[in-house]
Amino acid sequence: MKPPDTIIHLVTRLAQWGTGLSFAVLIVAVLVQVTGRLTGIAFVWTEELTRYALLFMVAFGAGLSFRSGDLVNVDVICESLPGRAPWSLRLIAALATSGLALYLLPHAWRYTSIGSMQTSPALGLRMDFVHVTVFLLLVFLLVFAALRVLGMVTGKENGLPVKPEEDL
């Protein structure tokens, strides 16, 4: 594997593991919640943990969705254009995504740091541990969009989404 391929592979694996672990926590929290309701024992913290796990799942999964083309994308018209127009539009979209994510990162960090002064009601977690999901989402979007731009500019990829089986 070449260095850029290694970086892509590592970032992809990190996002996949983060998404999977978040989903596993979400499943366990919901199962505990449902079991508690069936037995008459209410666990207050399960609803809160479910929300936080969902936030982390989205934070890790957004970049993967960008990479695989599973984010909302209107490409019917773009891909039917002649010549290099589709490639150019994909490049502009990746540049816009990375630019917007880069612009929003400092603001997301400020939002995250504000959370250090707050705690969650049921779990008692410092909210910066929860608010960091916004920052993570932007980081993963930025990384995957920037890697797409880099791949397109160097001619190593055409900017089309990469399906998960192609990552292996």
C-alpha atoms as one frame of an Amber mdcrd trajectory, in Angstrom:
protein
   0.000   0.000   0.000   1.210   3.497  -0.863   1.195   6.166   1.894  -2.020
   7.950   0.710  -3.740   4.575   0.351  -2.621   3.668   3.880  -4.026   6.920
   5.254  -7.331   6.391   3.455  -7.469   2.818   4.720  -6.715   3.833   8.334
  -9.222   6.695   8.369 -11.857   4.475   6.768 -11.263   1.723   9.327 -11.395
   4.211  12.211 -14.715   5.565  10.942 -16.070   2.039  10.410 -15.060   0.921
  13.895 -16.449   4.097  15.456 -19.738   3.657  13.633 -19.948  -0.020  14.554
 -19.108   0.540  18.204 -21.617   3.388  18.446 -24.283   1.192  16.873 -23.481
  -1.634  19.306 -23.846   0.744  22.275 -27.129   1.996  20.820 -28.452  -1.559
  20.456 -27.478  -2.510  24.019 -29.012   0.671  25.454 -32.285   0.087  23.614
 -32.373  -3.572  24.663 -31.832  -2.580  28.307 -34.556   0.045  27.964 -37.065
  -2.398  26.434 -36.197  -5.140  28.915 -36.590  -2.663  31.756 -40.023  -1.655
  30.569 -41.106  -5.277  30.258 -39.912  -6.055  33.783 -41.210  -2.818  35.310
 -37.744  -1.501  36.148 -37.189   1.838  34.458 -33.607   2.783  33.676 -33.539
   6.546  33.217 -30.080   6.625  31.646 -30.903   4.371  28.675 -32.787   7.020
  26.702 -29.929   9.491  27.137 -27.267   6.938  26.204 -29.287   6.006  23.111
 -29.267   9.637  21.958 -25.530   9.987  22.516 -24.747   6.716  20.745 -26.839
   7.888  17.793 -24.894  11.163  17.695 -21.573   9.294  17.644 -22.852   6.900
  14.998 -23.747   9.840  12.744 -20.449  11.598  13.504 -18.380   8.582  12.449
 -20.710   7.566   9.626 -21.037  10.910   7.800 -17.579  10.687   6.245 -18.177
   7.081   5.244 -21.473   8.108   3.659 -19.697  10.840   1.720 -17.094   8.322
   0.528 -19.683   5.718  -0.506 -22.102   8.195  -2.086 -24.840   7.445   0.409
 -25.359  11.072   1.395 -28.138  12.924  -0.363 -26.828  13.509  -3.859 -28.569
  14.744  -6.976 -26.419  13.469  -9.790 -28.910  12.421 -12.444 -28.396  15.604
 -14.444 -24.726  16.088 -13.553 -23.663  12.601 -14.631 -25.537  12.903 -17.940
 -23.584  16.003 -18.991 -21.005  15.606 -21.773 -17.210  15.520 -21.493 -15.442
  16.484 -18.300 -18.415  18.352 -16.858 -19.402  15.533 -14.445 -15.809  15.254
 -13.198 -15.618  19.026 -12.735 -18.886  19.128 -10.803 -17.728  16.268  -8.552
 -14.501  18.179  -7.890 -16.404  21.393  -7.096 -18.708  19.468  -4.743 -15.768
  17.871  -2.924 -13.996  21.242  -2.677 -17.155  22.886  -1.347 -17.670  20.116
   1.208 -14.095  20.273   2.444 -14.140  24.081   2.483 -17.365  24.266   4.461
 -16.173  21.627   6.935 -12.870  23.469   7.384 -14.703  26.760   7.936 -17.007
  25.216  10.541 -14.306  23.350  12.511 -13.284  26.228  14.817 -16.937  26.974
  15.536 -17.593  23.310  16.310 -14.588  23.299  18.650 -15.984  26.343  20.462
 -19.348  24.578  20.777 -17.560  21.502  22.125 -15.618  23.497  24.708 -18.811
  25.158  25.984 -20.016  21.678  26.881 -17.295  21.345  29.542 -19.405  23.612
  31.747 -22.474  21.378  31.478 -23.361  17.849  32.516 -26.010  15.515  31.197
 -28.998  15.009  33.507 -29.161  11.208  33.715 -25.608   9.998  33.119 -23.815
  12.994  34.596 -21.411  13.137  31.627 -19.612  16.337  30.807 -21.375  17.533
  27.688 -18.139  18.284  25.839 -17.832  14.496  25.467 -21.171  14.578  23.655
 -20.696  17.875  21.795 -17.455  16.564  20.286 -19.664  14.592  17.896 -20.242
  17.767  15.862 -16.483  18.298  15.647 -15.868  14.643  14.688 -18.523  14.778
  11.979 -16.818  17.797  10.406 -13.359  16.239  10.727 -14.436  13.068   8.939
 -16.271  15.007   6.230 -13.219  17.229   5.758 -10.801  14.311   5.574 -12.863
  12.243   3.142 -13.693  15.254   0.942 -10.057  16.431   0.923  -8.858  12.922
   0.058 -11.340  12.861  -2.829 -10.052  16.230  -4.080  -6.454  15.018  -3.757
  -7.260  11.798  -5.592  -9.042  13.656  -8.391  -6.339  16.292  -8.832  -3.571
  13.657  -8.925  -5.582  11.495 -11.336  -5.776   8.510  -8.956  -9.558   8.593
  -8.797 -12.434   9.991 -10.801 -14.419  11.362  -7.877 -17.145   8.757  -8.062
 -18.224   7.263  -4.728 -16.195   4.338  -3.441 -18.323   1.431  -2.298 -17.240
  -0.324   0.933 -16.249  -3.547  -0.854 -13.754  -1.522  -2.933 -12.024  -0.385
   0.287 -11.022  -3.875   1.340
